[in-house]
């Protein structure tokens, strides 16, 4: 007898109350060769049957820990097609009919599970069925679109019925466009009430860019980051990237091939051209103040290194740019690092000889004014590693030479930003830099040296950088207040009075 014949006979005997059937089935995986389609794997379930010992006890029995029962509609297979359990429908059919009946709506897979859980539908049943329907072209599934894959939203994938299956008057393109509009409606409705932070950030970014576009203005990343509360730089960049992916009407433009700004396509060409011209003029002027503070910070760190490091010999280099400090060093790169292709600059390089027979130790300094992020530390490390001067090829890849020490000087580190270690614990950006063998110089460390000298607490390296007009004036101020700590306030006040015109001009530009 064939297998189907045996199964049919046992089923009829069970329904005629001649034998008992197990309440639980045995799940087996079967592989079937289907020619060009290949080998198909299916899961089949089998029941075991028991002949009752006497005609008087035919309702139930227990054998080897397994319960056997007589025929009853509540024990019918959910996929049997016999009325009495889920109205004879399989789980897949229940899910399909629910989506089709609500074809004018879109909903998350989590919401679909909640709606059908009373009928025994589990979360695993939803996506298994939906993926089959997606292959048949009857259901549209939407998630976060990334470079090479799609990931679910906070509440799962967005699902909706494609309406042209039973309506030949609508083309396939129009049906897919309608499905996208339905999912867009759900995304807009759930954004404000969503508990997922990234959805809130994405819609806040979009609203902010549209608002700026209506005002004929461009939006910078810094403005967007400040608009989002409790968000690190990495999280803000991630949300901005996803917003550009989800909304093609948001555009990015780079000014001077460096500074990124964003606008909405509804802005006219004339308004866009005027906004670009205004931002370019603004950048030319405002970056002057940031460059002044940054260069002053470099000179401050250099002064302390020269003061407290015995035998430090700074490297110098001639530059084509007039007025560029000769102690700034240009490194040659064998591999591009970020936007830098063939070369990159470091702020200072000095060597210290430890003895006659010992190779000198070379220190490479990078200074950053403002809030320091983990990405800046990684970027500096990559520049040194891939430079021809300080990098070397090893059996484990490109590494920094053993006699080279990286020093990163930052005025302040982002306390909200953290990095993951091997055991998945989070550490601060400053601790992360220390773990990858980068020596840190913080403004607080230099201020401690000034306190030890007897300088008042009002005199800080930050104040000196903001007060001085240029790098040479920074060196002069530090030398004078170090020699006469008691007169430091008067010295700094006199410098501030002399540079009043510089501050007034910068404040006017900011306003």
Residue, then its C-alpha position, 0 to 999 in steps of 0.5 A: x500500500x502507498x503512503x497516501x493510501x495508508x494515511x487515508x485509511x487511518x483517517x477514515x478509521x479514526x473518524x469512525x471511532x475505531x482507533x485513537x489518534x495522538x494529540x501531538x504530531x511528529x514534524x519531519x523535514x522532507x526533501x523532494x527533487x523537482x527537476x530544474x527547480x532543484x531540491x525542495x524542502x518541506x515540513x510534514x507532520x505525521x500522527x501515530x494511532x492506537x487500537x483501544x484495548x476494549x470497546x468500552x474505553x474508546x474516548x482516550x488513552x495514554x501510551x508511553x507518555x503520549x495521549x491518544x484521543x477519539x475523533x473530535x472536531x477540535x483535534x482536526x488539523x488546522x490545514x485539513x480543510x474540514x469545517x470546525x477549526x479556523x473555519x477550515x482555513x490554514x494560517x496562511x489563508x487567514x493571513x492572506x484574506x485579512x490583508x486582502x480584506x484591508x487592501x486600502x490600509x497598510x500596517x506593521x507586521x506587529x500590528x497584524x500579529x496582534x490582530x490575528x493572535x486570537x486565531x492562533x497566528x504567531x509572529x513567525x507565521x506572519x513573515x513566512x506567509x508574507x514572503x511567499x505572497x511577496x514572491x507572488x506579487x500580491x503583497x508589498x513589503x517595505x522596510x529600511x532600504x540600505x545599500x545591500x539589504x532591507x531591515x524592518x522598522x521598530x514595529x516590523x515591516x510595513x505590509x499592504x495589498x497590491x490592488x491590481x491583482x483583481x483589477x485589470x484597469x490598474x496597471x502594475x506600476x500604478x498599483x505599486x505607486x498606490x502601495x508606496x503611498x499607503x505605507x508613506x501615510x502610515x510612516x507619517x502618522x506613526x512618526x510623532x507617536x513612535x517610540x523609535x528615536x530614529x523615526x522621530x529624527x528622520x521626520x524632524x530632519x525632513x521638516x527642518x529642511x523643508x522649513x529652511x527651503x521655504x525661507x530660501x535657505x540651505x541647512x547645514x548638518x550642524x544645524x540639524x544636529x543641534x535641532x535633535x535633542x540627546x543625539x550623538x554625531x554618529x546617530x545624527x549622521x545615520x538618521x540624515x543618511x536614512x532620511x536621504x534614502x527614504x525621501x528622494x526629494x531631499x538633496x545634498x550639495x557640497x560647497x567648496x567640495x567640503x561643507x555639506x548643505x541640504x535643501x528640498x527640490x521644491x526650491x527654484x533654481x534662482x533661489x538655490x543659486x542665491x542661497x548657495x552664493x550667500x552660504x559661500x560668502x558666509x563660510x569664507x568669513x566665518x571659517x576665519x574665526x574658527x581657523x584663528x581659534x584652531x591655530x591658536x590652540x595648536x600654538x598653545x599645545x606646542x608651547x607647553x610641549x616645548x616648555x616641558x619636553x627636554x630635547x624636543x626638536x620640532x620638524x619644519x617644512x616649507x609651504x607654498x601657502x604664504x603665512x602657513x606655519x612651517x611647523x605644520x607638516x604635510x604627510x604623503x598617503x599611499x591610500x586615501x583617508x576620507x576626502x584626502x587623496x594623496x596628502x594630509x596635514x598634521x599639526x606638529x611633529x617632534x623627535x626626542x632622543x633617549x640616548x646615543x644607542x637608542x633610536x629617537x622617538x617621534x611624536x605626531x600631534x593633531x590638535x582639534x578645537x571644539x567638541x571632539x568625537x570618536x570619528x576624529x580620533x579614528x581619522x587621525x590614526x588612519x592618516x598616520x597609519x597610511x602615511x609613507x613617513x610613519x606607517x609600515x607594512x607588517x604581516x598583520x596589515x598596515x601599522x604605525x612604526x614602533x618608534x612613532x607615538x600619536x598625540x591628540x590634543x582636544x579642548x573638550x571630548x563629547x561625553x555623550x558619545x561612547x564606543x563599544x569594547x570587545x566585551x560589549x561595554x561602553x567607554x567614553x571617547x577619551x578612554x577609547x583614544x587611550x586604549x588604542x595607544x593615542x596619548x591625549x592632551x586635554x585643555x584641563x591638563x594644561x590648565x592644571x599646569x598653570x594652576x601649579x605655576x600659581x596662575x589664577x583660575x580665571x586664566x585658562x588656555x581656552x581664554x588665551x586662545x580666544x583672546x590672542x589674534x594669532x599664533x605668535x601672540x599666543x606664544x608671547x602671552x604664555x611666556x609673559x604670564x608664565x614669568x609673571x603670574x601675578x600680572x597675568x590678568x592685566x596682561x590678558x586684559x590689555x591684549x583683549x583691549x588691543x584686539x577689540x576690533x577683531x572681536x567686534x567684526x567676528x560678532x557682527x558676522x555671527x549675528 
